[in-house]
Amino acid sequence: MSRHDVTDQQWEILEPLIPKQKPGRGRPRADDRRTLNGILFVLKTGCQWKDMPEEFGDHVTCWRRLDRWQRDGTWSGSGGRCWGNWMRKASWNGPKRFWMGVSPR
């Protein structure tokens, strides 16, 4: 576990707030916790997406998931379903602002 990873306690709060994959065809969704840890690593360290360690999965997957969560309100939208609740309940000391439009390239 990296110092950038969410703790088990934080994950208990966050997991129910993350939208589930819609049923249907396609490949299985990348692990949400691993993907979130990759997103947080990039946001906390300021590294480029392509320089994100492989332990967090594919950098494009992490970038796309953040982009989708920003657009659908999961990350920071109305009421901040995910981020706002986490900040209040889990007392995470991470960045209070998010980077919009961050490119994976």
C-alpha positions as CSV (number, residue, x, y, z in Angstrom):
1,M,0.0,0.0,0.0
2,S,1.4,3.4,-1.1
3,R,1.1,6.4,1.1
4,H,-1.1,7.8,-1.7
5,D,-3.6,5.0,-1.4
6,V,-7.0,5.3,0.2
7,T,-7.2,3.4,3.5
8,D,-9.7,0.7,4.2
9,Q,-11.7,3.1,6.4
10,Q,-11.8,5.7,3.6
11,W,-12.7,3.1,1.0
12,E,-15.7,2.0,3.1
13,I,-17.0,5.6,2.7
14,L,-16.2,5.9,-0.9
15,E,-17.1,2.6,-2.4
16,P,-20.9,3.1,-2.3
17,L,-20.6,6.6,-3.8
18,I,-18.9,5.3,-7.0
19,P,-21.2,4.5,-9.9
20,K,-21.3,0.8,-10.8
21,Q,-20.6,-0.4,-14.3
22,K,-23.7,-0.6,-16.5
23,P,-24.6,-4.2,-17.4
24,G,-24.0,-5.2,-20.9
25,R,-21.2,-6.1,-23.3
26,G,-17.7,-5.0,-23.1
27,R,-14.6,-5.8,-21.1
28,P,-14.7,-6.0,-17.3
29,R,-14.2,-2.7,-15.6
30,A,-10.9,-1.9,-14.1
31,D,-10.9,-2.1,-10.3
32,D,-12.4,1.1,-8.8
33,R,-10.1,1.3,-5.8
34,R,-6.9,0.7,-7.8
35,T,-8.1,3.3,-10.4
36,L,-9.0,5.8,-7.7
37,N,-5.5,5.3,-6.1
38,G,-3.9,6.1,-9.5
39,I,-6.0,9.3,-9.9
40,L,-5.0,10.4,-6.4
41,F,-1.4,9.6,-7.0
42,V,-1.3,11.9,-10.1
43,L,-3.3,14.7,-8.3
44,K,-1.2,14.5,-5.2
45,T,2.3,14.2,-6.9
46,G,1.6,16.4,-9.9
47,C,3.2,13.8,-12.2
48,Q,2.0,13.4,-15.8
49,W,-0.5,10.6,-16.4
50,K,1.8,8.6,-18.5
51,D,4.4,8.7,-15.6
52,M,2.0,7.1,-13.1
53,P,3.3,3.9,-11.7
54,E,2.0,0.7,-13.3
55,E,0.8,-0.6,-9.9
56,F,-2.3,1.7,-10.4
57,G,-3.2,0.2,-13.8
58,D,-3.4,1.9,-17.1
59,H,-2.9,5.7,-17.0
60,V,-5.5,6.3,-19.7
61,T,-8.1,4.3,-17.7
62,C,-7.4,6.5,-14.7
63,W,-7.6,9.7,-16.7
64,R,-10.9,8.6,-18.4
65,R,-12.4,7.6,-15.1
66,L,-11.6,10.9,-13.6
67,D,-12.9,12.7,-16.6
68,R,-16.2,10.7,-16.5
69,W,-16.6,11.3,-12.7
70,Q,-16.0,15.0,-13.2
71,R,-18.6,15.2,-16.0
72,D,-21.3,13.1,-14.2
73,G,-20.9,14.9,-10.8
74,T,-19.4,11.9,-9.0
75,W,-16.1,13.7,-8.4
76,S,-17.1,17.3,-7.7
77,G,-20.5,18.0,-9.1
78,S,-23.6,19.0,-7.3
79,G,-23.0,18.1,-3.7
80,G,-19.8,16.3,-4.6
81,R,-21.2,12.8,-4.2
82,C,-17.7,11.3,-4.0
83,W,-15.2,13.9,-3.2
84,G,-17.2,16.1,-0.9
85,N,-18.5,13.3,1.2
86,W,-15.0,11.9,1.5
87,M,-13.6,15.2,2.6
88,R,-16.3,15.5,5.3
89,K,-16.4,11.9,6.5
90,A,-12.9,10.5,6.1
91,S,-11.0,13.7,6.9
92,W,-8.6,13.2,4.0
93,N,-5.9,15.9,3.8
94,G,-5.6,16.0,0.0
95,P,-6.1,18.7,-2.5
96,K,-9.2,20.7,-2.1
97,R,-9.4,21.7,-5.7
98,F,-9.4,19.5,-8.7
99,W,-7.7,19.8,-12.1
100,M,-10.2,19.9,-14.9
101,G,-9.3,19.0,-18.4
102,V,-6.1,17.2,-17.6
103,S,-4.8,15.3,-20.6
104,P,-3.4,11.8,-20.3
105,R,-0.8,12.6,-22.9
